[in-house]
Amino acid sequence: MQKSKLSEIFFRLTPNMMSLFRTEVRSNRGSLTVPQFRVLAHISRGFGHIADIANLHGVSQPAMSKLVNNLVDKGLVLREHDSEDRRVINLFLTKEGSRLFKSIKLGGQRSFLKRLEKLSEDEINTFYKSCVEVEKIIEKLKG
C-alpha cells in the first residue's frame, strides 16, 4: 500500500474514532467534560506533570493548569510537590478521581459493547486483530 494512501486513511479514520470515543464517554461521564476525562486518563497512565498533559492535548500549560485546577477543586486530582525538587508539582488521582475514572471508562466500554452487536463474529475478530496490530504500530511510530 502506498504511504500517501495510508496517511490519507489515518487522517480520515482518527477523527471518526475520536467522535465515537467522545460519544461513549459523554453518555457515561456524569459531571465531567470529555477533556477532563482525558486528563484523568493520562494521570492514571502515569503522566503526572501539567506540561506533559498539555502537550498531549495540544493546549498551553496555562489552559491545562486551569483544567487541572477544576479537577483539584472537585477533589479528583491531588497536587504534590516533588520530594527531590520542590519546584516540580506531580499530579495524582485521588481515590474519588480513580473511582470516577474507572466508572466512566467501564460505562463507555459497556456502551461500546452494545455497538459491537451490529457486527458479525467474523467482523468482530477482524476488528479485534486489526486494533491489536494498529496499537502496536502506533506505539512504534510514537517511539
Backbone as ProteinMPNN parsed JSONL, in Angstrom:
{"seq_chain_A": "MQKSKLSEIFFRLTPNMMSLFRTEVRSNRGSLTVPQFRVLAHISRGFGHIADIANLHGVSQPAMSKLVNNLVDKGLVLREHDSEDRRVINLFLTKEGSRLFKSIKLGGQRSFLKRLEKLSEDEINTFYKSCVEVEKIIEKLKG", "coords_chain_A": {"N_chain_A": [[0.852, -1.185, 0.0], [0.492, 2.226, -0.708], [2.289, 4.846, 0.871], [1.17, 7.4, 0.937], [-1.567, 6.907, 0.611], [-2.07, 5.472, 2.931], [-1.534, 7.437, 4.831], [-3.623, 9.18, 4.235], [-5.874, 7.608, 4.893], [-5.399, 7.278, 7.645], [-5.724, 9.92, 8.602], [-8.368, 10.275, 8.013], [-9.649, 8.287, 9.437], [-8.956, 8.686, 12.177], [-10.361, 11.063, 13.265], [-12.973, 10.018, 13.111], [-12.838, 7.847, 14.864], [-12.269, 9.215, 17.246], [-14.606, 10.683, 17.504], [-16.482, 8.662, 17.948], [-15.437, 7.687, 20.344], [-15.756, 9.988, 21.994], [-18.558, 10.114, 22.026], [-19.237, 7.79, 23.458], [-17.97, 8.297, 25.918], [-19.253, 10.693, 26.697], [-21.844, 9.793, 27.167], [-21.586, 8.543, 29.553], [-20.286, 10.116, 31.404], [-21.101, 11.707, 33.565], [-20.611, 14.496, 35.585], [-18.335, 15.396, 34.37], [-16.354, 16.895, 31.748], [-15.418, 15.83, 28.427], [-12.66, 16.488, 27.86], [-11.763, 16.739, 30.554], [-12.115, 14.116, 31.451], [-10.238, 12.858, 29.793], [-7.883, 13.966, 30.829], [-7.882, 12.823, 33.392], [-7.528, 10.197, 32.546], [-4.944, 10.313, 31.408], [-3.412, 10.964, 33.686], [-3.894, 8.685, 35.201], [-2.453, 6.891, 33.732], [0.096, 7.551, 34.33], [1.115, 10.018, 33.546], [2.179, 12.676, 35.05], [2.657, 15.414, 35.081], [1.822, 18.763, 34.401], [2.81, 20.016, 32.077], [3.408, 17.849, 30.376], [0.852, 16.705, 29.996], [-0.508, 18.845, 28.878], [0.851, 19.035, 26.478], [0.108, 16.568, 25.301], [-2.588, 17.092, 24.857], [-2.457, 19.21, 23.2], [-2.606, 21.88, 24.01], [-2.001, 25.031, 25.724], [0.175, 25.385, 28.627], [-0.91, 27.104, 30.662], [-3.671, 26.9, 30.026], [-4.093, 24.188, 30.489], [-3.45, 24.097, 33.185], [-5.599, 25.482, 34.281], [-7.703, 23.71, 33.691], [-6.859, 21.493, 35.186], [-6.885, 22.653, 37.744], [-9.631, 22.852, 38.13], [-10.279, 20.142, 38.331], [-8.882, 19.535, 40.649], [-10.265, 21.147, 42.463], [-12.674, 19.772, 42.43], [-11.999, 17.588, 43.839], [-10.803, 15.425, 42.608], [-8.252, 15.229, 41.639], [-4.961, 15.36, 42.91], [-2.404, 17.535, 43.891], [1.05, 17.373, 44.394], [4.14, 18.43, 45.759], [7.262, 17.623, 44.347], [9.487, 15.371, 45.912], [12.225, 15.581, 45.565], [12.655, 17.896, 44.103], [11.312, 20.788, 44.825], [10.149, 22.633, 43.157], [8.879, 21.261, 41.213], [5.745, 19.946, 40.446], [3.765, 17.212, 41.061], [1.103, 15.275, 39.721], [-1.676, 13.412, 40.863], [-4.284, 10.96, 40.912], [-7.034, 11.227, 43.104], [-8.665, 9.043, 45.478], [-11.373, 9.234, 44.881], [-11.2, 10.37, 42.335], [-9.954, 8.31, 40.922], [-11.889, 6.309, 41.218], [-14.084, 7.481, 39.879], [-13.001, 7.817, 37.282], [-12.545, 5.108, 36.54], [-15.188, 4.188, 36.624], [-16.475, 5.713, 34.601], [-14.983, 4.891, 32.4], [-15.532, 2.099, 32.345], [-18.299, 2.231, 31.93], [-18.366, 3.424, 29.39], [-17.081, 1.416, 27.935], [-18.972, -0.636, 28.196], [-21.13, 0.511, 26.803], [-19.965, 0.644, 24.272], [-19.697, -2.059, 23.75], [-22.335, -2.744, 23.215], [-22.66, -1.519, 20.737], [-21.056, -3.163, 19.239], [-22.632, -5.335, 18.81], [-23.825, -5.071, 16.379], [-22.128, -6.142, 14.584], [-20.867, -9.009, 12.794], [-19.563, -12.184, 13.945], [-17.195, -12.777, 12.593], [-16.514, -10.19, 11.687], [-16.067, -8.938, 14.133], [-13.851, -10.403, 15.074], [-11.967, -9.732, 13.073], [-11.858, -6.949, 13.411], [-10.889, -6.812, 16.04], [-8.322, -8.058, 15.814], [-7.176, -6.275, 14.02], [-7.177, -3.891, 15.527], [-5.4, -4.572, 17.593], [-3.039, -4.861, 16.131], [-2.812, -2.262, 15.043], [-2.498, -0.794, 17.387], [0.055, -1.68, 18.215], [1.601, -0.702, 16.093], [1.138, 2.069, 16.26], [2.371, 2.597, 18.725], [5.012, 2.032, 17.998], [5.415, 4.038, 16.063], [5.189, 6.287, 17.667], [7.419, 6.052, 19.298]], "CA_chain_A": [[0.0, 0.0, 0.0], [1.253, 3.465, -0.792], [2.346, 5.622, 2.115], [0.242, 8.531, 0.871], [-2.92, 6.375, 0.849], [-2.127, 5.139, 4.352], [-1.638, 8.712, 5.536], [-4.987, 9.666, 3.989], [-6.791, 6.786, 5.707], [-5.146, 7.605, 9.047], [-6.328, 11.216, 8.928], [-9.817, 10.14, 7.889], [-10.097, 7.359, 10.471], [-8.744, 9.19, 13.529], [-11.499, 11.858, 13.764], [-14.135, 9.144, 13.29], [-12.648, 7.087, 16.105], [-12.404, 10.157, 18.367], [-16.026, 11.015, 17.616], [-17.108, 7.506, 18.583], [-14.946, 7.696, 21.719], [-16.432, 11.073, 22.714], [-19.963, 9.732, 22.209], [-19.313, 6.798, 24.538], [-17.605, 8.95, 27.185], [-20.311, 11.65, 27.052], [-23.037, 9.112, 27.671], [-21.276, 7.936, 30.857], [-19.325, 10.973, 32.087], [-21.594, 12.442, 34.723], [-20.371, 15.942, 35.599], [-17.061, 15.705, 33.73], [-16.274, 17.103, 30.306], [-14.541, 14.836, 27.799], [-11.256, 16.817, 28.153], [-11.455, 16.396, 31.948], [-11.971, 12.657, 31.499], [-8.958, 12.532, 29.158], [-6.82, 14.318, 31.774], [-7.865, 11.742, 34.389], [-6.954, 9.016, 31.884], [-3.494, 10.499, 31.303], [-2.826, 10.864, 35.029], [-3.965, 7.278, 35.612], [-1.414, 6.175, 32.982], [1.41, 7.953, 34.809], [1.519, 11.361, 33.136], [1.915, 13.425, 36.273], [3.076, 16.808, 35.007], [0.93, 19.581, 33.577], [3.427, 20.25, 30.764], [3.242, 16.638, 29.565], [-0.563, 16.537, 29.657], [-0.827, 19.94, 27.945], [1.414, 18.63, 25.196], [-0.744, 15.501, 24.756], [-3.861, 17.694, 24.463], [-2.207, 20.273, 22.24], [-3.027, 23.166, 24.573], [-0.959, 25.699, 26.507], [0.246, 24.997, 30.034], [-1.908, 27.82, 31.459], [-5.007, 26.332, 29.78], [-4.153, 22.899, 31.177], [-3.476, 24.387, 34.629], [-6.983, 25.844, 34.615], [-8.49, 22.47, 33.667], [-6.426, 20.688, 36.343], [-7.4, 23.326, 38.945], [-11.032, 22.46, 38.243], [-10.299, 18.753, 38.821], [-8.424, 19.594, 42.049], [-11.405, 21.691, 43.214], [-13.701, 18.718, 42.519], [-11.483, 16.506, 44.679], [-10.479, 14.28, 41.761], [-6.813, 15.236, 41.393], [-4.153, 15.868, 44.007], [-1.097, 18.084, 43.528], [2.067, 17.213, 45.436], [5.484, 18.862, 45.382], [8.229, 16.546, 44.2], [10.339, 15.275, 47.104], [13.599, 15.943, 45.217], [12.681, 19.25, 43.553], [10.059, 21.413, 45.277], [9.564, 23.423, 42.062], [8.121, 20.331, 40.377], [4.481, 19.504, 41.048], [3.272, 15.95, 40.499], [-0.351, 15.101, 39.775], [-2.149, 12.061, 41.158], [-5.723, 10.84, 41.1], [-7.499, 10.897, 44.441], [-9.484, 7.823, 45.447], [-12.604, 9.575, 44.16], [-10.832, 10.549, 40.934], [-9.711, 6.972, 40.372], [-13.177, 5.623, 41.161], [-14.88, 8.082, 38.816], [-12.377, 7.473, 36.003], [-12.841, 3.701, 36.246], [-16.626, 4.07, 36.388], [-16.778, 6.257, 33.271], [-14.326, 4.005, 31.427], [-16.313, 0.86, 32.254], [-19.574, 2.567, 31.301], [-18.102, 3.609, 27.969], [-16.8, 0.101, 27.354], [-20.257, -1.351, 28.107], [-21.874, 1.118, 25.695], [-19.32, 0.233, 23.03], [-20.045, -3.48, 23.549], [-23.651, -2.777, 22.573], [-22.443, -1.193, 19.324], [-20.435, -4.316, 18.577], [-23.672, -6.31, 18.477], [-24.162, -4.867, 14.969], [-21.13, -6.828, 13.772], [-20.826, -10.475, 12.802], [-18.433, -12.732, 14.7], [-16.02, -12.592, 11.738], [-16.164, -8.767, 11.717], [-15.507, -8.667, 15.461], [-12.5, -10.974, 15.098], [-11.127, -8.913, 12.191], [-11.691, -5.656, 14.063], [-10.016, -7.026, 17.199], [-6.95, -8.286, 15.341], [-6.711, -5.021, 13.423], [-6.91, -2.94, 16.614], [-4.179, -5.014, 18.264], [-1.925, -4.516, 15.246], [-2.715, -0.797, 14.967], [-1.931, -0.346, 18.663], [1.489, -1.945, 18.165], [2.208, 0.203, 15.103], [1.094, 3.425, 16.82], [3.434, 2.673, 19.736], [6.278, 2.087, 17.261], [5.509, 5.356, 15.441], [5.399, 7.274, 18.743], [8.775, 5.901, 19.838]], "C_chain_A": [[0.891, 1.239, 0.0], [1.188, 4.233, 0.53], [1.342, 6.766, 2.089], [-1.197, 8.082, 1.115], [-3.099, 6.044, 2.333], [-2.282, 6.411, 5.187], [-3.047, 9.283, 5.406], [-6.002, 8.915, 4.848], [-6.638, 7.134, 7.186], [-5.852, 8.899, 9.438], [-7.837, 11.232, 8.719], [-10.371, 9.309, 9.045], [-10.031, 7.961, 11.881], [-9.895, 10.065, 14.031], [-12.762, 11.012, 13.97], [-14.028, 8.334, 14.577], [-12.808, 7.997, 17.316], [-13.863, 10.548, 18.574], [-16.775, 9.887, 18.324], [-16.714, 7.437, 20.057], [-15.675, 8.758, 22.544], [-17.895, 10.732, 22.989], [-20.106, 8.772, 23.379], [-18.976, 7.433, 25.884], [-18.719, 9.891, 27.63], [-21.522, 10.961, 27.66], [-22.819, 8.525, 29.068], [-20.484, 8.859, 31.775], [-19.819, 11.669, 33.332], [-21.304, 13.919, 34.584], [-19.068, 16.34, 34.908], [-17.238, 16.039, 32.254], [-15.373, 16.015, 29.734], [-13.067, 15.2, 28.014], [-10.861, 16.505, 29.603], [-11.268, 14.889, 32.102], [-10.62, 12.246, 30.916], [-7.791, 12.866, 30.082], [-6.735, 13.249, 32.87], [-7.223, 10.487, 33.803], [-5.434, 9.135, 31.803], [-2.821, 10.373, 32.668], [-2.828, 9.409, 35.486], [-2.898, 6.436, 34.91], [-0.01, 6.653, 33.336], [1.916, 9.288, 34.307], [1.172, 12.297, 34.287], [2.351, 14.868, 36.267], [2.183, 17.561, 34.024], [1.505, 19.778, 32.176], [3.231, 19.052, 29.844], [1.797, 16.474, 29.095], [-1.001, 17.624, 28.672], [-0.333, 19.583, 26.548], [0.561, 17.551, 24.528], [-2.069, 16.046, 24.224], [-3.698, 18.783, 23.407], [-2.705, 21.63, 22.707], [-1.865, 23.755, 25.364], [-0.956, 25.181, 27.945], [-0.737, 25.789, 30.894], [-3.332, 27.274, 31.267], [-5.155, 25.001, 30.509], [-4.178, 23.104, 32.685], [-4.889, 24.712, 35.083], [-7.861, 24.594, 34.676], [-8.149, 21.609, 34.886], [-6.926, 21.317, 37.637], [-8.851, 22.933, 39.202], [-11.136, 21.043, 38.806], [-9.83, 18.675, 40.276], [-9.576, 20.088, 42.921], [-12.519, 20.667, 43.403], [-13.249, 17.543, 43.385], [-11.091, 15.262, 43.896], [-8.981, 14.131, 41.507], [-6.125, 15.89, 42.58], [-2.829, 16.363, 43.441], [-0.155, 17.866, 44.705], [3.4, 17.712, 44.911], [6.39, 17.643, 45.326], [9.178, 16.542, 45.387], [11.783, 15.704, 46.813], [13.718, 17.374, 44.697], [11.344, 19.912, 43.834], [9.393, 22.254, 44.194], [8.665, 22.569, 41.172], [6.876, 19.888, 41.131], [4.011, 18.257, 40.308], [1.767, 15.859, 40.701], [-0.685, 13.633, 40.007], [-3.673, 12.082, 41.213], [-5.998, 10.59, 42.575], [-8.264, 9.585, 44.349], [-10.765, 8.066, 44.663], [-12.33, 9.754, 42.67], [-10.621, 9.213, 40.242], [-11.021, 6.205, 40.213], [-14.015, 6.153, 40.009], [-14.321, 7.738, 37.44], [-12.727, 6.036, 35.605], [-14.313, 3.498, 35.917], [-17.005, 4.553, 34.984], [-16.2, 5.347, 32.188], [-15.128, 2.715, 31.249], [-17.672, 1.102, 31.602], [-19.423, 2.747, 29.802], [-17.826, 2.288, 27.272], [-18.088, -0.719, 27.205], [-21.096, -0.811, 26.955], [-21.296, 0.68, 24.353], [-19.618, -1.234, 22.716], [-21.398, -3.613, 22.85], [-23.536, -2.454, 21.089], [-21.901, -2.395, 18.563], [-21.449, -5.395, 18.214], [-24.108, -6.198, 17.021], [-23.245, -5.663, 14.041], [-21.273, -8.339, 13.863], [-19.612, -10.921, 13.619], [-17.137, -12.56, 13.901], [-15.564, -11.13, 11.748], [-15.539, -8.39, 13.05], [-14.082, -9.181, 15.548], [-11.531, -10.152, 14.25], [-10.827, -7.573, 12.842], [-10.727, -5.773, 15.235], [-8.562, -7.168, 16.762], [-6.36, -7.005, 14.752], [-6.347, -4.009, 14.496], [-5.629, -3.298, 17.345], [-2.962, -4.626, 17.43], [-1.734, -3.005, 15.158], [-2.105, -0.255, 16.25], [-0.422, -0.545, 18.676], [2.199, -0.951, 17.242], [2.234, 1.629, 15.633], [2.194, 3.599, 17.879], [4.811, 2.774, 19.079], [6.466, 3.468, 16.632], [5.767, 6.456, 16.472], [6.847, 7.261, 19.218], [9.795, 6.227, 18.83]], "O_chain_A": [[1.933, 1.263, 0.655], [0.16, 4.255, 1.206], [0.727, 7.071, 3.111], [-1.966, 8.798, 1.757], [-4.153, 6.306, 2.913], [-3.068, 6.449, 6.133], [-3.596, 9.811, 6.373], [-6.883, 9.524, 5.454], [-7.632, 7.27, 7.899], [-6.501, 8.967, 10.482], [-8.513, 12.134, 9.213], [-11.447, 9.604, 9.566], [-10.945, 7.766, 12.683], [-10.376, 9.832, 15.14], [-13.531, 11.262, 14.898], [-15.014, 8.158, 15.291], [-13.417, 7.6, 18.309], [-14.301, 10.724, 19.711], [-17.605, 10.139, 19.198], [-17.551, 7.164, 20.917], [-16.152, 8.482, 23.644], [-18.411, 11.03, 24.066], [-21.005, 8.93, 24.205], [-19.629, 7.139, 26.885], [-19.095, 9.896, 28.802], [-22.153, 11.497, 28.571], [-23.77, 8.06, 29.697], [-20.046, 8.421, 32.839], [-19.005, 12.185, 34.098], [-21.693, 14.541, 33.596], [-18.736, 17.525, 34.87], [-18.148, 15.536, 31.594], [-14.646, 15.353, 30.475], [-12.275, 14.311, 28.325], [-9.743, 16.056, 29.852], [-10.363, 14.442, 32.807], [-9.935, 11.39, 31.475], [-6.807, 12.127, 30.118], [-5.64, 12.818, 33.233], [-6.465, 9.797, 34.484], [-4.717, 8.178, 32.094], [-1.771, 9.741, 32.786], [-1.861, 8.952, 36.096], [-2.486, 5.395, 35.423], [0.966, 6.22, 32.723], [3.048, 9.664, 34.613], [0.011, 12.664, 34.473], [2.415, 15.499, 37.322], [1.84, 17.053, 32.957], [0.768, 19.714, 31.192], [2.923, 19.219, 28.664], [1.549, 16.145, 27.935], [-1.769, 17.359, 27.747], [-1.028, 19.809, 25.557], [0.318, 17.611, 23.323], [-2.611, 15.522, 23.251], [-4.673, 19.223, 22.798], [-3.172, 22.437, 21.904], [-0.876, 23.076, 25.639], [-1.942, 24.618, 28.42], [-1.355, 25.206, 31.785], [-4.105, 27.194, 32.222], [-6.208, 24.712, 31.078], [-4.856, 22.362, 33.395], [-5.324, 24.269, 36.145], [-8.662, 24.435, 35.597], [-9.04, 21.063, 35.537], [-7.35, 20.599, 38.543], [-9.251, 22.708, 40.344], [-11.982, 20.773, 39.658], [-10.321, 17.849, 41.045], [-9.839, 19.529, 43.985], [-13.224, 20.688, 44.412], [-14.02, 16.617, 43.636], [-11.05, 14.164, 44.452], [-8.502, 13.04, 41.199], [-6.634, 16.841, 43.172], [-2.209, 15.695, 42.613], [-0.502, 18.133, 45.855], [3.757, 17.455, 43.761], [6.292, 16.743, 46.161], [9.628, 17.602, 45.823], [12.488, 16.143, 47.722], [14.771, 17.997, 44.836], [10.354, 19.63, 43.159], [8.205, 22.559, 44.293], [7.8, 23.088, 40.466], [6.941, 19.505, 42.299], [3.879, 18.256, 39.084], [1.231, 16.305, 41.715], [-0.067, 12.737, 39.431], [-4.275, 13.109, 41.526], [-5.281, 9.828, 43.224], [-8.485, 9.073, 43.251], [-11.195, 7.219, 43.88], [-13.133, 9.338, 41.835], [-11.059, 9.014, 39.109], [-11.239, 5.535, 39.203], [-14.591, 5.377, 39.247], [-15.079, 7.404, 36.529], [-13.153, 5.78, 34.479], [-14.648, 2.718, 35.025], [-17.757, 3.889, 34.271], [-16.856, 5.07, 31.183], [-15.373, 2.289, 30.12], [-18.145, 0.279, 30.818], [-20.257, 2.276, 29.029], [-18.282, 2.064, 26.151], [-18.271, -1.414, 26.205], [-21.705, -1.582, 26.213], [-22.036, 0.382, 23.415], [-19.773, -1.606, 21.552], [-21.585, -4.485, 22.002], [-24.237, -3.048, 20.27], [-22.237, -2.618, 17.4], [-21.159, -6.273, 17.401], [-24.701, -7.133, 16.482], [-23.546, -5.838, 12.861], [-21.736, -8.878, 14.869], [-18.74, -10.113, 13.939], [-16.097, -12.233, 14.473], [-14.365, -10.857, 11.811], [-14.588, -7.61, 13.094], [-13.197, -8.481, 16.04], [-10.4, -9.904, 14.666], [-9.686, -7.11, 12.831], [-9.848, -4.928, 15.406], [-7.68, -6.481, 17.278], [-5.188, -6.696, 14.964], [-5.32, -3.338, 14.392], [-4.847, -2.411, 17.685], [-1.973, -4.121, 17.961], [-0.601, -2.524, 15.194], [-1.277, 0.655, 16.203], [0.309, 0.345, 19.111], [3.263, -0.429, 17.575], [3.235, 2.328, 15.479], [2.865, 4.63, 17.918], [5.675, 3.514, 19.55], [7.569, 4.012, 16.666], [6.468, 7.429, 16.195], [7.431, 8.307, 19.503], [10.991, 6.153, 19.115]]}, "name": "protein", "num_of_chains": 1, "seq": "MQKSKLSEIFFRLTPNMMSLFRTEVRSNRGSLTVPQFRVLAHISRGFGHIADIANLHGVSQPAMSKLVNNLVDKGLVLREHDSEDRRVINLFLTKEGSRLFKSIKLGGQRSFLKRLEKLSEDEINTFYKSCVEVEKIIEKLKG"}
